[in-house]
Amino acid sequence: MTTPSGPLAAAPGVRHTPAPLGAELRTVLALVAPVLHHSAARLWQPRDLRARYLRYLVTMHTVIRASVPLMERARAACRDAPATDPAAGPLYRYLTAHIPRERHHDTWLLRDMEAAGLHPGHELARPPSPEVARLVGAQYYWIDHFHPLCLLGYVAVLELNAPAPPLVPLLTDRTGLPPAAFDTLRLHAEIDDGHSTAVLGALDESAPAPQVRAAVRLSALHTVTALADVLNSLTDLPDRPDGPHRWSRGTRGALT
């Protein structure tokens, strides 16, 4: 192995101090943001938007209903972490504050579904898509088998891709659905800017070991590609005249 030399080599005895993890992750996610922007643009295109939005509501419920259970699992893992783990304390404090703010968001989506004319019990009796299982399920693995801080890579992607406020009136106009069918999108457009600041601040405070830091980045990048797959599968699915409950395979811009 060769020794680094030249202007990029660190001076002898000088240690490189990495940027705070939250600031670094914001930069990384800005670089890959076009992946989600492209998927969102396809999702919200005018043609057949009403049917696609109905599928979106059901699909996002299958994602969001896992949010609080994931955070509770990660918080429990923090309690069991060794005292020498520098990330466990900041993560535990963040989750303790954030879990109450995320409770009942899945209930909001149930109300949106009913306002849109869907029957939630009927729609949600069907298995969630493999795309959703891949998006959410990876977080259970990283929490249980590596480090619970990985979850904040997932949370950061969701919070940094909140819906823009102008999206709601646009969708209301293009779908003809009542305003109550968009309450969850509207509420997230109002609150998620503060939530993204909180999650990035928790990452900045965590100061994890290098291998944990790398895993958080990996979790975030996986979330971007898996979320794009969820949106693309929703968009690519042909619309059926008998409604959203007839889709046979998996189902942002705007994320809830």
Secondary structure, DSSP 8 states (H G I E B T S, - for coil): -----STTS--TT-------HHHHHHHHHHHHHHHHHHHHHHHT-STTHHHHHHHHHHHHHHHHTTHHHHHHHHHHHHHTS-TT-TTHHHHHHHHHHHHHHHTTHHHHHHHHHHHTT--HHHHHTS---HHHHHHHHHHHHHHHHT-GGGHHHHHHHHHHT---TTHHHHHHHHH---GGGGHHHHHHHHHHHHHHHHHHHHHHHH---HHHHHHHHHHHHHHHHHHHHHHHHHHHS---TT-GGG--S-------
